[in-house]
Amino acid sequence: MVSIIMGSTSDLSVMEKAAEVLDDFGIDFEMLAFSAHRTPAEVEQFAYTAESRGVQVIIAGAGMAAALPGVIAANTSIPVIGVPISSTLMGMDALLAIVQMPPGIPVATVGIDGARNAGILAVEMIATGNADLRRKLADYKLGLKDKIVKANEKLKDVKYSHKVN
């Protein structure tokens, strides 16, 4: 199981991309809202109990001060993937807050608003012990290649007077 944690429901439009990926791969997940600053005791309790509830990976999204992924990572040994959410400073503040963790408290960090990649990374982590899931991932990545091949076919039909291909 994967936990998708967001600072508030205003982050849902970003974080639902991770949920879509997990759903597509058939991985159970939960979605919860916690705030590192407004509900610190609840965040700590969540992190302490995640492993006993069967959580294998935590995806935590946060904007602005973006302490949520780091606080969770400080209180569990489960891998945490941080999703910086663009709210102020075009998300750079969140990105730096999440990626600059002290030694011993790693948080894997994806790009700003990159919840889709966080979902894929969670699938990859879980797939290390699941051959069926590794096959699904391989098929998924082949599908990405096929999309680009098809895109190039369509670009052949785009006409400009100086376009040479």
C-alpha positions in Angstrom: 0.0 0.0 0.0 1.1 3.6 -0.7 0.0 6.6 1.4 -0.5 9.9 -0.5 -0.3 12.7 1.9 -1.0 16.4 1.1 -0.8 19.5 3.2 -4.5 20.3 2.5 -7.2 19.4 0.0 -6.2 22.4 -2.1 -3.2 20.2 -3.2 -5.6 17.5 -4.5 -5.4 18.7 -8.2 -1.6 18.0 -8.1 -1.6 14.9 -5.9 -4.4 13.1 -7.7 -1.9 12.4 -10.5 -0.1 10.0 -8.2 -3.4 8.4 -7.3 -4.2 7.9 -11.0 -0.9 6.1 -11.6 -1.3 3.8 -8.6 -4.9 3.0 -9.6 -3.7 2.2 -13.1 -1.1 -0.2 -11.8 -3.6 -1.8 -9.3 -1.8 -0.7 -6.2 -3.8 0.1 -3.1 -3.4 3.5 -1.6 -4.8 5.9 0.9 -5.2 9.7 0.6 -4.9 11.9 3.7 -4.4 15.5 4.5 -2.0 16.5 7.3 -0.1 19.7 8.0 3.4 19.6 9.5 2.6 23.0 11.1 -1.1 22.7 11.9 -1.3 19.1 12.9 2.2 18.0 13.9 1.1 15.4 16.4 -1.1 13.7 13.8 1.7 13.7 11.3 4.0 12.1 13.8 1.4 9.5 14.7 0.8 8.8 11.0 4.5 8.3 10.4 5.0 6.0 13.4 2.1 3.8 12.5 2.5 3.6 8.7 4.6 0.5 8.6 2.3 -1.4 11.0 -0.6 -0.6 8.7 1.2 -2.1 5.7 2.4 1.1 4.0 5.4 0.5 1.8 5.9 4.0 0.3 4.7 7.4 1.3 4.2 10.2 -1.3 4.0 13.6 0.5 3.2 16.8 -1.3 3.6 20.3 0.2 4.0 23.8 -0.9 5.5 26.9 0.6 7.5 25.9 3.7 7.1 22.3 2.5 8.1 20.6 5.8 5.6 17.7 5.5 7.8 15.2 3.6 10.8 15.8 5.8 8.8 15.5 9.1 7.3 12.3 7.9 10.7 10.9 6.8 12.2 11.8 10.2 9.6 9.6 11.9 9.6 6.5 9.7 12.0 4.2 7.9 9.5 3.8 5.0 10.7 5.5 1.8 9.2 9.0 1.4 8.8 10.7 -2.0 8.4 14.5 -1.8 6.3 16.4 -4.3 7.0 20.2 -4.2 3.8 22.0 -5.0 3.8 25.3 -6.8 2.2 27.8 -4.5 4.7 30.7 -4.1 7.9 31.5 -5.9 6.7 29.1 -8.7 7.4 26.2 -6.3 11.1 26.8 -5.9 10.7 27.4 -2.2 9.0 24.0 -1.8 11.5 22.2 -4.0 14.5 23.5 -2.0 12.7 22.8 1.3 12.1 19.2 0.3 15.3 18.3 -1.4 17.7 19.9 1.2 17.3 17.3 3.9 19.9 16.7 6.6 22.1 13.6 6.5 20.2 10.5 7.6 16.7 11.8 6.7 16.5 11.3 2.9 13.4 12.3 0.9 13.3 11.3 -2.7 12.2 14.4 -4.5 10.4 14.8 -7.9 10.0 18.0 -9.9 7.6 20.8 -9.0 4.0 19.5 -9.3 5.5 16.1 -10.3 3.0 13.8 -8.5 2.7 11.6 -11.6 6.4 10.8 -11.4 6.1 10.3 -7.7 3.4 7.7 -8.4 5.6 6.0 -11.0 8.6 6.0 -8.6 6.5 4.4 -5.9 5.5 1.7 -8.3 9.1 1.2 -9.2 10.0 0.9 -5.5 7.3 -1.7 -4.8 8.1 -3.6 -8.1 11.6 -4.5 -6.8 9.9 -7.4 -5.0 7.1 -8.1 -7.5 7.8 -9.6 -10.9 4.3 -9.0 -12.2 4.5 -5.3 -11.4 8.0 -5.1 -13.1 6.4 -6.5 -16.2 3.6 -3.9 -16.1 6.2 -1.2 -15.7 8.2 -2.5 -18.7 5.0 -2.4 -20.7 4.2 1.1 -19.5 7.7 2.3 -20.5 7.3 0.7 -24.0 4.0 2.6 -24.3 5.9 5.8 -23.7 8.2 5.0 -26.5 5.3 4.2 -28.8 3.8 7.6 -28.1 6.9 9.4 -29.3 7.2 7.2 -32.4 3.5 8.1 -33.2 4.1 11.8 -32.5 7.0 11.8 -35.0 4.7 10.2 -37.6 2.2 13.0 -37.1 4.9 15.7 -37.3 5.7 14.5 -40.8 2.3 15.9 -41.8 3.1 19.4 -40.4 3.9 21.6 -43.3 6.0 24.8 -43.4 7.7 26.3 -46.4 11.2 25.8 -44.9 10.6 22.6 -43.0 12.9 19.9 -44.5 11.5 16.7 -43.0 
